[in-house]
């Protein structure tokens, strides 16, 4: 895991250097039509990244209630092949109570020898007042910095209410796509194909 964080930090440094090169030698290079490619990472937002997940997934996220059992939450994560669920408060409204991750389950249920069927999600989740969130207009570099600094892999996207979930995989994918586009534009510029 620490290797991932070191890799992300070195990628962030490469991005900073690449941005400096872009500002100094590439003022005439045309930008790409892709939302993440060509904008420059400081202009790519969480909303852009959510859109790359596919329109059917925008605004979709998996959730459970704080009154559900830890067993049900773990089963839901396993069936959906995901590492976290947004936890909602009991009731019909979709007010966020926190987040539960695989790590919460392992540390607070399995490692402590608790019964997952009798442990409620509300007992082991990360509470809303400790939750790290982003908004849809947060730039991707800021999201990456928050996730890296707090050593989290998932962050709910909240614009008054929850609108989605962004993972470190989504962030890294956006960075890689943008850097690939940047390299292509640099090569085109050097070869005179701009």
N, CA and C atoms as an extended XYZ file, in Angstrom:
582
Properties=species:S:1:pos:R:3:atomname:S:1:resname:S:1:resid:I:1 pbc="F F F"
N         0.828       -1.185        0.000 N   UNK     1
C         0.000        0.000        0.000 CA  UNK     1
C         0.872        1.248        0.000 C   UNK     1
N         1.967        1.218        0.798 N   UNK     2
C         2.835        2.384        0.835 CA  UNK     2
C         3.496        2.608       -0.517 C   UNK     2
N         3.728        1.530       -1.252 N   UNK     3
C         4.278        1.653       -2.600 CA  UNK     3
C         3.327        2.408       -3.508 C   UNK     3
N         2.025        2.170       -3.349 N   UNK     4
C         1.023        2.887       -4.136 CA  UNK     4
C         1.082        4.373       -3.841 C   UNK     4
N         1.186        4.726       -2.557 N   UNK     5
C         1.236        6.140       -2.184 CA  UNK     5
C         2.510        6.802       -2.696 C   UNK     5
N         3.654        6.070       -2.617 N   UNK     6
C         4.901        6.624       -3.156 CA  UNK     6
C         4.781        6.818       -4.662 C   UNK     6
N         4.164        5.859       -5.334 N   UNK     7
C         3.959        5.970       -6.776 CA  UNK     7
C         3.073        7.146       -7.126 C   UNK     7
N         2.016        7.347       -6.348 N   UNK     8
C         1.130        8.489       -6.593 CA  UNK     8
C         1.856        9.807       -6.383 C   UNK     8
N         2.685        9.869       -5.343 N   UNK     9
C         3.437       11.112       -5.097 CA  UNK     9
C         4.409       11.387       -6.238 C   UNK     9
N         5.103       10.363       -6.728 N   UNK    10
C         6.036       10.596       -7.836 CA  UNK    10
C         5.271       10.957       -9.106 C   UNK    10
N         4.073       10.389       -9.276 N   UNK    11
C         3.237       10.759      -10.417 CA  UNK    11
C         2.794       12.210      -10.302 C   UNK    11
N         2.458       12.654       -9.089 N   UNK    12
C         2.076       14.050       -8.892 CA  UNK    12
C         3.235       14.974       -9.251 C   UNK    12
N         4.456       14.618       -8.873 N   UNK    13
C         5.623       15.431       -9.200 CA  UNK    13
C         5.835       15.476      -10.712 C   UNK    13
N         5.659       14.347      -11.377 N   UNK    14
C         5.784       14.319      -12.838 CA  UNK    14
C         4.729       15.201      -13.491 C   UNK    14
N         3.544       15.216      -12.910 N   UNK    15
C         2.469       16.056      -13.435 CA  UNK    15
C         2.837       17.525      -13.291 C   UNK    15
N         3.383       17.898      -12.141 N   UNK    16
C         3.791       19.287      -11.924 CA  UNK    16
C         4.841       19.692      -12.953 C   UNK    16
N         5.833       18.821      -13.172 N   UNK    17
C         6.870       19.125      -14.160 CA  UNK    17
C         6.286       19.216      -15.558 C   UNK    17
N         5.365       18.299      -15.880 N   UNK    18
C         4.730       18.302      -17.192 CA  UNK    18
C         3.924       19.571      -17.412 C   UNK    18
N         3.243       20.046      -16.367 N   UNK    19
C         2.463       21.278      -16.470 CA  UNK    19
C         3.370       22.460      -16.735 C   UNK    19
N         4.552       22.481      -16.100 N   UNK    20
C         5.493       23.567      -16.333 CA  UNK    20
C         5.989       23.543      -17.773 C   UNK    20
N         6.274       22.351      -18.304 N   UNK    21
C         6.704       22.232      -19.697 CA  UNK    21
C         5.601       22.719      -20.626 C   UNK    21
N         4.371       22.321      -20.348 N   UNK    22
C         3.243       22.708      -21.181 CA  UNK    22
C         3.099       24.222      -21.224 C   UNK    22
N         3.223       24.892      -20.079 N   UNK    23
C         3.050       26.331      -20.036 CA  UNK    23
C         4.169       27.049      -20.769 C   UNK    23
N         5.388       26.475      -20.781 N   UNK    24
C         6.526       27.146      -21.403 CA  UNK    24
C         6.664       26.892      -22.900 C   UNK    24
N         6.389       25.672      -23.373 N   UNK    25
C         6.685       25.385      -24.775 CA  UNK    25
C         5.478       24.998      -25.615 C   UNK    25
N         4.299       24.879      -25.033 N   UNK    26
C         3.179       24.378      -25.813 CA  UNK    26
C         1.979       25.313      -25.888 C   UNK    26
N         2.132       26.608      -26.016 N   UNK    27
C         0.956       27.467      -26.030 CA  UNK    27
C         0.098       27.300      -27.273 C   UNK    27
N         0.676       26.771      -28.376 N   UNK    28
C        -0.085       26.673      -29.621 CA  UNK    28
C        -0.692       25.308      -29.865 C   UNK    28
N        -0.419       24.346      -29.010 N   UNK    29
C        -0.893       22.995      -29.248 CA  UNK    29
C        -2.397       22.925      -29.001 C   UNK    29
N        -3.111       22.356      -29.947 N   UNK    30
C        -4.569       22.239      -29.821 CA  UNK    30
C        -4.908       21.196      -28.788 C   UNK    30
N        -6.007       21.417      -28.089 N   UNK    31
C        -6.407       20.456      -27.062 CA  UNK    31
C        -7.280       19.368      -27.652 C   UNK    31
N        -7.299       18.251      -26.971 N   UNK    32
C        -8.077       17.090      -27.380 CA  UNK    32
C        -9.545       17.298      -27.052 C   UNK    32
N       -10.417       16.502      -27.676 N   UNK    33
C       -11.851       16.627      -27.425 CA  UNK    33
C       -12.292       15.867      -26.186 C   UNK    33
N       -11.481       14.935      -25.682 N   UNK    34
C       -11.848       14.178      -24.481 CA  UNK    34
C       -11.898       15.099      -23.274 C   UNK    34
N       -12.841       14.844      -22.365 N   UNK    35
C       -12.994       15.740      -21.222 CA  UNK    35
C       -11.777       15.721      -20.303 C   UNK    35
N       -11.173       14.580      -20.068 N   UNK    36
C       -10.016       14.527      -19.181 CA  UNK    36
C        -8.732       14.800      -19.944 C   UNK    36
N        -8.665       14.378      -21.196 N   UNK    37
C        -7.492       14.619      -22.015 CA  UNK    37
C        -7.528       16.044      -22.522 C   UNK    37
N        -6.454       16.783      -22.399 N   UNK    38
C        -6.369       18.092      -23.012 CA  UNK    38
C        -6.777       19.236      -22.114 C   UNK    38
N        -7.411       18.989      -21.019 N   UNK    39
C        -7.810       20.066      -20.124 CA  UNK    39
C        -6.670       20.493      -19.219 C   UNK    39
N        -5.747       19.632      -18.986 N   UNK    40
C        -4.760       19.876      -17.952 CA  UNK    40
C        -5.370       19.394      -16.648 C   UNK    40
N        -4.607       18.701      -15.850 N   UNK    41
C        -5.166       18.086      -14.645 CA  UNK    41
C        -5.768       19.086      -13.679 C   UNK    41
N        -5.231       20.305      -13.638 N   UNK    42
C        -5.802       21.291      -12.726 CA  UNK    42
C        -7.196       21.714      -13.163 C   UNK    42
N        -7.603       21.389      -14.390 N   UNK    43
C        -8.930       21.733      -14.885 CA  UNK    43
C        -9.869       20.543      -14.994 C   UNK    43
N        -9.380       19.341      -14.705 N   UNK    44
C       -10.223       18.153      -14.718 CA  UNK    44
C       -10.896       18.044      -13.356 C   UNK    44
N       -12.211       17.924      -13.356 N   UNK    45
C       -12.958       17.873      -12.099 CA  UNK    45
C       -13.418       16.452      -11.787 C   UNK    45
N       -13.872       16.274      -10.573 N   UNK    46
C       -14.442       14.995      -10.161 CA  UNK    46
C       -15.641       14.656      -11.052 C   UNK    46
N       -16.432       15.657      -11.434 N   UNK    47
C       -17.579       15.418      -12.321 CA  UNK    47
C       -17.130       14.835      -13.648 C   UNK    47
N       -16.007       15.337      -14.193 N   UNK    48
C       -15.469       14.783      -15.444 CA  UNK    48
C       -15.114       13.313      -15.268 C   UNK    48
N       -14.509       12.988      -14.132 N   UNK    49
C       -14.106       11.606      -13.869 CA  UNK    49
C       -15.338       10.719      -13.701 C   UNK    49
N       -16.348       11.218      -13.000 N   UNK    50
C       -17.580       10.436      -12.843 CA  UNK    50
C       -18.216       10.173      -14.210 C   UNK    50
N       -18.148       11.135      -15.114 N   UNK    51
C       -18.734       10.967      -16.448 CA  UNK    51
C       -17.996        9.880      -17.247 C   UNK    51
N       -16.698        9.696      -16.997 N   UNK    52
C       -15.949        8.670      -17.733 CA  UNK    52
C       -16.343        7.269      -17.307 C   UNK    52
N       -17.030        7.163      -16.165 N   UNK    53
C       -17.483        5.849      -15.708 CA  UNK    53
C       -18.665        5.363      -16.540 C   UNK    53
N       -19.222        6.237      -17.377 N   UNK    54
C       -20.382        5.880      -18.181 CA  UNK    54
C       -21.615        6.545      -17.620 C   UNK    54
N       -22.459        7.030      -18.500 N   UNK    55
C       -23.630        7.786      -18.068 CA  UNK    55
C       -24.570        6.966      -17.192 C   UNK    55
N       -24.621        5.658      -17.413 N   UNK    56
C       -25.511        4.839      -16.590 CA  UNK    56
C       -25.013        4.746      -15.154 C   UNK    56
N       -23.724        5.033      -14.928 N   UNK    57
C       -23.166        4.959      -13.579 CA  UNK    57
C       -23.096        6.299      -12.869 C   UNK    57
N       -23.367        7.409      -13.586 N   UNK    58
C       -23.325        8.719      -12.951 CA  UNK    58
C       -24.472        8.801      -11.956 C   UNK    58
N       -24.145        9.157      -10.740 N   UNK    59
C       -25.158        9.235       -9.691 CA  UNK    59
C       -25.474        7.883       -9.078 C   UNK    59
N       -24.872        6.835       -9.605 N   UNK    60
C       -25.125        5.516       -9.019 CA  UNK    60
C       -24.003        5.211       -8.038 C   UNK    60
N       -24.349        4.623       -6.959 N   UNK    61
C       -23.397        4.222       -5.938 CA  UNK    61
C       -24.109        3.203       -5.077 C   UNK    61
N       -23.351        2.369       -4.492 N   UNK    62
C       -23.929        1.316       -3.668 CA  UNK    62
C       -23.930        1.766       -2.218 C   UNK    62
N       -24.967        1.388       -1.513 N   UNK    63
C       -25.151        1.860       -0.158 CA  UNK    63
C       -25.770        0.785        0.718 C   UNK    63
N       -25.728        1.054        1.997 N   UNK    64
C       -26.416        0.238        2.993 CA  UNK    64
C       -26.906        1.194        4.074 C   UNK    64
N       -27.642        0.685        5.003 N   UNK    65
C       -28.141        1.500        6.118 CA  UNK    65
C       -27.297        1.209        7.368 C   UNK    65
N       -27.242        2.159        8.253 N   UNK    66
C       -26.458        1.976        9.481 CA  UNK    66
C       -27.030        0.864       10.356 C   UNK    66
N       -28.284        0.501       10.128 N   UNK    67
C       -28.921       -0.563       10.912 CA  UNK    67
C       -28.741       -1.950       10.293 C   UNK    67
N       -28.154       -2.019        9.104 N   UNK    68
C       -27.888       -3.319        8.474 CA  UNK    68
C       -26.773       -4.037        9.229 C   UNK    68
N       -26.712       -5.351        9.069 N   UNK    69
C       -25.629       -6.098        9.715 CA  UNK    69
C       -24.342       -5.964        8.893 C   UNK    69
N       -23.225       -6.095        9.576 N   UNK    70
C       -21.928       -6.050        8.907 CA  UNK    70
C       -21.827       -7.185        7.887 C   UNK    70
N       -22.468       -8.303        8.187 N   UNK    71
C       -22.484       -9.447        7.279 CA  UNK    71
C       -23.151       -9.068        5.947 C   UNK    71
N       -24.321       -8.401        6.023 N   UNK    72
C       -25.025       -7.974        4.808 CA  UNK    72
C       -24.176       -6.986        4.001 C   UNK    72
N       -23.509       -6.065        4.684 N   UNK    73
C       -22.671       -5.071        4.003 CA  UNK    73
C       -21.495       -5.757        3.306 C   UNK    73
N       -20.827       -6.674        3.984 N   UNK    74
C       -19.688       -7.384        3.396 CA  UNK    74
C       -20.132       -8.215        2.201 C   UNK    74
N       -21.278       -8.847        2.329 N   UNK    75
C       -21.828       -9.654        1.230 CA  UNK    75
C       -22.124       -8.765        0.015 C   UNK    75
N       -22.691       -7.596        0.249 N   UNK    76
C       -22.996       -6.659       -0.832 CA  UNK    76
C       -21.722       -6.184       -1.532 C   UNK    76
N       -20.679       -5.884       -0.754 N   UNK    77
C       -19.404       -5.462       -1.344 CA  UNK    77
C       -18.798       -6.581       -2.180 C   UNK    77
N       -18.842       -7.807       -1.654 N   UNK    78
C       -18.279       -8.953       -2.372 CA  UNK    78
C       -19.038       -9.215       -3.671 C   UNK    78
N       -20.361       -9.167       -3.631 N   UNK    79
C       -21.161       -9.416       -4.831 CA  UNK    79
C       -20.938       -8.356       -5.906 C   UNK    79
N       -20.689       -7.117       -5.481 N   UNK    80
C       -20.502       -6.021       -6.434 CA  UNK    80
C       -19.031       -5.786       -6.764 C   UNK    80
N       -18.141       -6.559       -6.141 N   UNK    81
C       -16.701       -6.448       -6.354 CA  UNK    81
C       -16.212       -5.020       -6.106 C   UNK    81
N       -16.611       -4.459       -4.970 N   UNK    82
C       -16.202       -3.109       -4.584 CA  UNK    82
C       -15.643       -3.142       -3.171 C   UNK    82
N       -14.974       -2.063       -2.766 N   UNK    83
C       -14.321       -2.035       -1.464 CA  UNK    83
C       -14.987       -1.169       -0.427 C   UNK    83
N       -16.101       -0.517       -0.784 N   UNK    84
C       -16.770        0.328        0.207 CA  UNK    84
C       -18.228        0.541       -0.149 C   UNK    84
N       -18.989        0.908        0.863 N   UNK    85
C       -20.391        1.273        0.690 CA  UNK    85
C       -20.649        2.572        1.431 C   UNK    85
N       -21.449        3.427        0.846 N   UNK    86
C       -21.921        4.604        1.559 CA  UNK    86
C       -22.957        4.107        2.557 C   UNK    86
N       -22.919        4.639        3.767 N   UNK    87
C       -23.874        4.254        4.795 CA  UNK    87
C       -24.876        5.387        4.964 C   UNK    87
N       -26.158        5.044        4.833 N   UNK    88
C       -27.224        6.025        4.978 CA  UNK    88
C       -27.894        5.870        6.329 C   UNK    88
N       -28.406        6.991        6.827 N   UNK    89
C       -29.154        6.961        8.091 CA  UNK    89
C       -30.473        6.249        7.864 C   UNK    89
N       -31.048        5.653        8.908 N   UNK    90
C       -32.346        4.988        8.754 CA  UNK    90
C       -33.409        5.996        8.304 C   UNK    90
N       -34.360        5.518        7.533 N   UNK    91
C       -35.440        6.382        7.051 CA  UNK    91
C       -35.472        6.440        5.541 C   UNK    91
N       -36.436        7.183        5.025 N   UNK    92
C       -36.607        7.266        3.574 CA  UNK    92
C       -35.660        8.268        2.912 C   UNK    92
N       -35.230        9.296        3.652 N   UNK    93
C       -34.306       10.261        3.084 CA  UNK    93
C       -32.937        9.620        2.910 C   UNK    93
N       -32.184       10.184        2.015 N   UNK    94
C       -30.855        9.629        1.773 CA  UNK    94
C       -29.793       10.516        2.405 C   UNK    94
N       -29.850       10.621        3.741 N   UNK    95
C       -28.851       11.372        4.475 CA  UNK    95
C       -27.688       10.456        4.793 C   UNK    95
N       -26.499       10.931        4.509 N   UNK    96
C       -25.317       10.098        4.696 CA  UNK    96
C       -24.936       10.018        6.174 C   UNK    96
N       -24.654        8.808        6.598 N   UNK    97
C       -24.241        8.563        7.990 CA  UNK    97
C       -22.747        8.296        8.066 C   UNK    97
N       -22.169        7.818        6.959 N   UNK    98
C       -20.746        7.503        6.943 CA  UNK    98
C       -20.399        6.611        5.774 C   UNK    98
N       -19.344        5.838        5.962 N   UNK    99
C       -18.877        4.908        4.934 CA  UNK    99
C       -18.341        3.666        5.630 C   UNK    99
N       -18.537        2.525        5.003 N   UNK   100
C       -17.960        1.281        5.508 CA  UNK   100
C       -17.072        0.713        4.414 C   UNK   100
N       -15.904        0.255        4.815 N   UNK   101
C       -14.950       -0.304        3.866 CA  UNK   101
C       -14.585       -1.727        4.271 C   UNK   101
N       -13.928       -2.403        3.364 N   UNK   102
C       -13.424       -3.745        3.680 CA  UNK   102
C       -12.496       -3.689        4.889 C   UNK   102
N       -11.725       -2.637        4.956 N   UNK   103
C       -10.786       -2.471        6.061 CA  UNK   103
C       -11.525       -2.360        7.394 C   UNK   103
N       -12.630       -1.596        7.418 N   UNK   104
C       -13.443       -1.499        8.638 CA  UNK   104
C       -13.911       -2.885        9.068 C   UNK   104
N       -14.389       -3.654        8.098 N   UNK   105
C       -14.899       -4.991        8.384 CA  UNK   105
C       -13.798       -5.892        8.966 C   UNK   105
N       -12.637       -5.859        8.320 N   UNK   106
C       -11.536       -6.707        8.790 CA  UNK   106
C       -11.052       -6.323       10.178 C   UNK   106
N       -10.854       -5.033       10.404 N   UNK   107
C       -10.290       -4.573       11.676 CA  UNK   107
C       -11.278       -4.601       12.837 C   UNK   107
N       -12.538       -4.305       12.551 N   UNK   108
C       -13.497       -4.116       13.637 CA  UNK   108
C       -14.445       -5.291       13.845 C   UNK   108
N       -14.426       -6.237       12.918 N   UNK   109
C       -15.263       -7.434       13.094 CA  UNK   109
C       -14.361       -8.665       13.167 C   UNK   109
N       -13.689       -8.975       12.098 N   UNK   110
C       -12.878      -10.196       12.021 CA  UNK   110
C       -11.750      -10.190       13.050 C   UNK   110
N       -10.933       -9.137       13.058 N   UNK   111
C        -9.774       -9.082       13.959 CA  UNK   111
C       -10.179       -9.076       15.430 C   UNK   111
N       -11.369       -8.578       15.724 N   UNK   112
C       -11.829       -8.539       17.115 CA  UNK   112
C       -12.699       -9.740       17.485 C   UNK   112
N       -12.891      -10.656       16.541 N   UNK   113
C       -13.654      -11.867       16.815 CA  UNK   113
C       -15.141      -11.620       17.043 C   UNK   113
N       -15.668      -10.576       16.466 N   UNK   114
C       -17.096      -10.265       16.627 CA  UNK   114
C       -17.911      -11.047       15.598 C   UNK   114
N       -19.167      -11.206       15.873 N   UNK   115
C       -20.071      -11.868       14.930 CA  UNK   115
C       -20.563      -10.839       13.918 C   UNK   115
N       -20.318      -11.102       12.643 N   UNK   116
C       -20.731      -10.153       11.611 CA  UNK   116
C       -22.247      -10.085       11.467 C   UNK   116
N       -22.931      -11.144       11.832 N   UNK   117
C       -24.395      -11.146       11.720 CA  UNK   117
C       -25.058      -10.319       12.817 C   UNK   117
N       -24.366      -10.120       13.939 N   UNK   118
C       -24.942       -9.366       15.056 CA  UNK   118
C       -24.311       -7.986       15.237 C   UNK   118
N       -23.318       -7.676       14.428 N   UNK   119
C       -22.685       -6.357       14.489 CA  UNK   119
C       -23.339       -5.468       13.446 C   UNK   119
N       -23.800       -4.317       13.875 N   UNK   120
C       -24.459       -3.369       12.968 CA  UNK   120
C       -23.410       -2.519       12.258 C   UNK   120
N       -23.707       -2.143       11.028 N   UNK   121
C       -22.817       -1.296       10.236 CA  UNK   121
C       -22.493       -0.013       10.995 C   UNK   121
N       -23.485        0.561       11.675 N   UNK   122
C       -23.282        1.792       12.426 CA  UNK   122
C       -22.227        1.685       13.514 C   UNK   122
N       -21.946        0.477       13.969 N   UNK   123
C       -20.946        0.264       15.016 CA  UNK   123
C       -19.517        0.267       14.474 C   UNK   123
N       -19.339       -0.030       13.192 N   UNK   124
C       -17.979       -0.188       12.654 CA  UNK   124
C       -17.636        0.791       11.535 C   UNK   124
N       -18.578        1.569       11.069 N   UNK   125
C       -18.346        2.475        9.942 CA  UNK   125
C       -17.500        3.681       10.361 C   UNK   125
N       -16.983        4.385        9.363 N   UNK   126
C       -16.367        5.682        9.586 CA  UNK   126
C       -17.510        6.685        9.612 C   UNK   126
N       -17.660        7.382       10.727 N   UNK   127
C       -18.785        8.293       10.934 CA  UNK   127
C       -18.697        9.506       10.011 C   UNK   127
N       -19.850       10.103        9.714 N   UNK   128
C       -19.914       11.231        8.787 CA  UNK   128
C       -19.045       12.408        9.211 C   UNK   128
N       -18.860       12.629       10.513 N   UNK   129
C       -18.036       13.762       10.937 CA  UNK   129
C       -16.538       13.522       10.733 C   UNK   129
N       -16.127       12.282       10.444 N   UNK   130
C       -14.734       11.959       10.132 CA  UNK   130
C       -14.543       11.643        8.650 C   UNK   130
N       -15.611       11.745        7.893 N   UNK   131
C       -15.607       11.345        6.494 CA  UNK   131
C       -14.916       12.384        5.617 C   UNK   131
N       -14.063       11.931        4.735 N   UNK   132
C       -13.409       12.790        3.752 CA  UNK   132
C       -14.257       12.722        2.486 C   UNK   132
N       -14.766       13.868        2.057 N   UNK   133
C       -15.613       13.925        0.868 CA  UNK   133
C       -15.069       14.943       -0.114 C   UNK   133
N       -15.566       14.872       -1.338 N   UNK   134
C       -15.258       15.863       -2.365 CA  UNK   134
C       -16.580       16.315       -2.979 C   UNK   134
N       -16.532       17.410       -3.720 N   UNK   135
C       -17.698       17.854       -4.476 CA  UNK   135
C       -17.425       17.586       -5.945 C   UNK   135
N       -18.450       17.675       -6.761 N   UNK   136
C       -18.258       17.377       -8.179 CA  UNK   136
C       -17.367       18.402       -8.869 C   UNK   136
N       -17.225       19.606       -8.303 N   UNK   137
C       -16.355       20.601       -8.940 CA  UNK   137
C       -14.937       20.623       -8.354 C   UNK   137
N       -14.614       19.690       -7.467 N   UNK   138
C       -13.250       19.558       -6.949 CA  UNK   138
C       -12.337       19.127       -8.088 C   UNK   138
N       -11.177       19.800       -8.241 N   UNK   139
C       -10.280       19.363       -9.308 CA  UNK   139
C        -9.601       18.059       -8.898 C   UNK   139
N        -9.226       17.290       -9.901 N   UNK   140
C        -8.748       15.931       -9.676 CA  UNK   140
C        -7.441       15.902       -8.886 C   UNK   140
N        -6.599       16.929       -9.054 N   UNK   141
C        -5.359       16.989       -8.283 CA  UNK   141
C        -5.650       17.182       -6.797 C   UNK   141
N        -6.634       18.002       -6.467 N   UNK   142
C        -7.035       18.208       -5.076 CA  UNK   142
C        -7.609       16.905       -4.506 C   UNK   142
N        -8.439       16.216       -5.292 N   UNK   143
C        -8.999       14.938       -4.852 CA  UNK   143
C        -7.879       13.931       -4.598 C   UNK   143
N        -6.909       13.881       -5.493 N   UNK   144
C        -5.779       12.967       -5.332 CA  UNK   144
C        -5.000       13.305       -4.065 C   UNK   144
N        -4.780       14.592       -3.834 N   UNK   145
C        -4.037       15.018       -2.650 CA  UNK   145
C        -4.778       14.642       -1.369 C   UNK   145
N        -6.098       14.882       -1.331 N   UNK   146
C        -6.903       14.516       -0.158 CA  UNK   146
C        -6.840       13.018        0.109 C   UNK   146
N        -7.006       12.240       -0.943 N   UNK   147
C        -7.024       10.787       -0.783 CA  UNK   147
C        -5.659       10.263       -0.360 C   UNK   147
N        -4.604       10.838       -0.905 N   UNK   148
C        -3.253       10.413       -0.554 CA  UNK   148
C        -2.910       10.826        0.878 C   UNK   148
N        -3.194       12.085        1.223 N   UNK   149
C        -2.872       12.577        2.566 CA  UNK   149
C        -3.611       11.816        3.656 C   UNK   149
N        -4.852       11.450        3.403 N   UNK   150
C        -5.664       10.756        4.409 CA  UNK   150
C        -5.623        9.233        4.261 C   UNK   150
N        -4.867        8.762        3.266 N   UNK   151
C        -4.698        7.323        3.023 CA  UNK   151
C        -6.034        6.597        2.888 C   UNK   151
N        -6.866        7.164        2.024 N   UNK   152
C        -8.163        6.547        1.757 CA  UNK   152
C        -8.236        6.155        0.281 C   UNK   152
N        -9.071        5.180        0.010 N   UNK   153
C        -9.227        4.702       -1.369 CA  UNK   153
C       -10.562        5.083       -1.979 C   UNK   153
N       -11.490        5.584       -1.168 N   UNK   154
C       -12.817        5.945       -1.660 CA  UNK   154
C       -13.258        7.250       -1.019 C   UNK   154
N       -13.889        8.113       -1.819 N   UNK   155
C       -14.419        9.371       -1.282 CA  UNK   155
C       -15.793        9.619       -1.885 C   UNK   155
N       -16.807        9.785       -1.044 N   UNK   156
C       -18.129       10.137       -1.564 CA  UNK   156
C       -18.097       11.530       -2.197 C   UNK   156
N       -18.867       11.692       -3.261 N   UNK   157
C       -19.002       12.982       -3.934 CA  UNK   157
C       -20.329       13.567       -3.472 C   UNK   157
N       -20.247       14.694       -2.775 N   UNK   158
C       -21.448       15.275       -2.171 CA  UNK   158
C       -21.641       16.710       -2.654 C   UNK   158
N       -22.772       16.961       -3.269 N   UNK   159
C       -23.197       18.301       -3.672 CA  UNK   159
C       -24.527       18.570       -2.973 C   UNK   159
N       -24.467       18.813       -1.682 N   UNK   160
C       -25.693       18.944       -0.903 CA  UNK   160
C       -26.235       17.578       -0.520 C   UNK   160
N       -26.244       16.658       -1.467 N   UNK   161
C       -26.587       15.262       -1.231 CA  UNK   161
C       -25.572       14.419       -1.992 C   UNK   161
N       -25.549       13.150       -1.705 N   UNK   162
C       -24.562       12.291       -2.360 CA  UNK   162
C       -24.931       12.092       -3.829 C   UNK   162
N       -23.935       12.283       -4.697 N   UNK   163
C       -24.161       12.129       -6.138 CA  UNK   163
C       -23.304       11.021       -6.747 C   UNK   163
N       -22.369       10.481       -5.976 N   UNK   164
C       -21.536        9.410       -6.506 CA  UNK   164
C       -20.398        9.068       -5.568 C   UNK   164
N       -19.511        8.226       -6.060 N   UNK   165
C       -18.354        7.799       -5.285 CA  UNK   165
C       -17.165        7.794       -6.235 C   UNK   165
N       -16.045        8.277       -5.761 N   UNK   166
C       -14.829        8.261       -6.564 CA  UNK   166
C       -13.795        7.428       -5.817 C   UNK   166
N       -13.060        6.631       -6.564 N   UNK   167
C       -12.039        5.781       -5.942 CA  UNK   167
C       -10.668        6.220       -6.410 C   UNK   167
N        -9.652        5.769       -5.736 N   UNK   168
C        -8.287        6.088       -6.133 CA  UNK   168
C        -8.002        5.523       -7.521 C   UNK   168
N        -8.650        4.423       -7.872 N   UNK   169
C        -8.507        3.845       -9.213 CA  UNK   169
C        -9.034        4.829      -10.258 C   UNK   169
N       -10.181        5.457       -9.983 N   UNK   170
C       -10.735        6.449      -10.900 CA  UNK   170
C        -9.772        7.618      -11.082 C   UNK   170
N        -9.179        8.062       -9.973 N   UNK   171
C        -8.259        9.197      -10.009 CA  UNK   171
C        -7.010        8.843      -10.813 C   UNK   171
N        -6.433        7.692      -10.525 N   UNK   172
C        -5.219        7.275      -11.243 CA  UNK   172
C        -5.518        7.100      -12.736 C   UNK   172
N        -6.674        6.532      -13.054 N   UNK   173
C        -7.057        6.355      -14.459 CA  UNK   173
C        -7.143        7.715      -15.168 C   UNK   173
N        -7.732        8.714      -14.518 N   UNK   174
C        -7.840       10.056      -15.103 CA  UNK   174
C        -6.463       10.669      -15.320 C   UNK   174
N        -5.566       10.483      -14.357 N   UNK   175
C        -4.210       11.014      -14.484 CA  UNK   175
C        -3.478       10.340      -15.640 C   UNK   175
N        -3.586        9.030      -15.727 N   UNK   176
C        -2.914        8.291      -16.796 CA  UNK   176
C        -3.459        8.714      -18.160 C   UNK   176
N        -4.786        8.838      -18.290 N   UNK   177
C        -5.374        9.268      -19.560 CA  UNK   177
C        -4.912       10.662      -19.944 C   UNK   177
N        -4.871       11.563      -18.976 N   UNK   178
C        -4.446       12.928      -19.262 CA  UNK   178
C        -2.974       12.951      -19.649 C   UNK   178
N        -2.144       12.201      -18.944 N   UNK   179
C        -0.723       12.168      -19.251 CA  UNK   179
C        -0.457       11.519      -20.607 C   UNK   179
N        -1.237       10.508      -20.961 N   UNK   180
C        -1.109        9.892      -22.284 CA  UNK   180
C        -1.427       10.911      -23.372 C   UNK   180
N        -2.499       11.670      -23.172 N   UNK   181
C        -2.857       12.727      -24.121 CA  UNK   181
C        -1.787       13.791      -24.197 C   UNK   181
N        -1.223       14.152      -23.045 N   UNK   182
C        -0.162       15.166      -22.994 CA  UNK   182
C         1.070       14.692      -23.763 C   UNK   182
N         1.449       13.426      -23.571 N   UNK   183
C         2.597       12.876      -24.303 CA  UNK   183
C         2.341       12.862      -25.807 C   UNK   183
N         1.126       12.509      -26.200 N   UNK   184
C         0.785       12.503      -27.622 CA  UNK   184
C         0.892       13.917      -28.197 C   UNK   184
N         0.366       14.903      -27.475 N   UNK   185
C         0.439       16.283      -27.965 CA  UNK   185
C         1.885       16.769      -28.029 C   UNK   185
N         2.713       16.401      -27.041 N   UNK   186
C         4.125       16.769      -27.075 CA  UNK   186
C         4.821       16.130      -28.274 C   UNK   186
N         4.548       14.851      -28.512 N   UNK   187
C         5.139       14.177      -29.675 CA  UNK   187
C         4.685       14.818      -30.980 C   UNK   187
N         3.403       15.113      -31.073 N   UNK   188
C         2.890       15.781      -32.273 CA  UNK   188
C         3.552       17.138      -32.465 C   UNK   188
N         3.752       17.871      -31.375 N   UNK   189
C         4.385       19.181      -31.443 CA  UNK   189
C         5.822       19.054      -31.920 C   UNK   189
N         6.541       18.094      -31.357 N   UNK   190
C         7.952       17.896      -31.722 CA  UNK   190
C         8.075       17.467      -33.186 C   UNK   190
N         7.146       16.625      -33.635 N   UNK   191
C         7.180       16.130      -35.015 CA  UNK   191
C         6.556       17.108      -36.002 C   UNK   191
N         5.977       18.180      -35.499 N   UNK   192
C         5.365       19.175      -36.380 CA  UNK   192
C         3.973       18.827      -36.834 C   UNK   192
N         3.302       17.892      -36.173 N   UNK   193
C         1.965       17.463      -36.557 CA  UNK   193
C         0.865       18.175      -35.785 C   UNK   193
N         1.140       19.351      -35.259 N   UNK   194
C         0.149       20.049      -34.449 CA  UNK   194
C        -0.763       20.918      -35.279 C   UNK   194
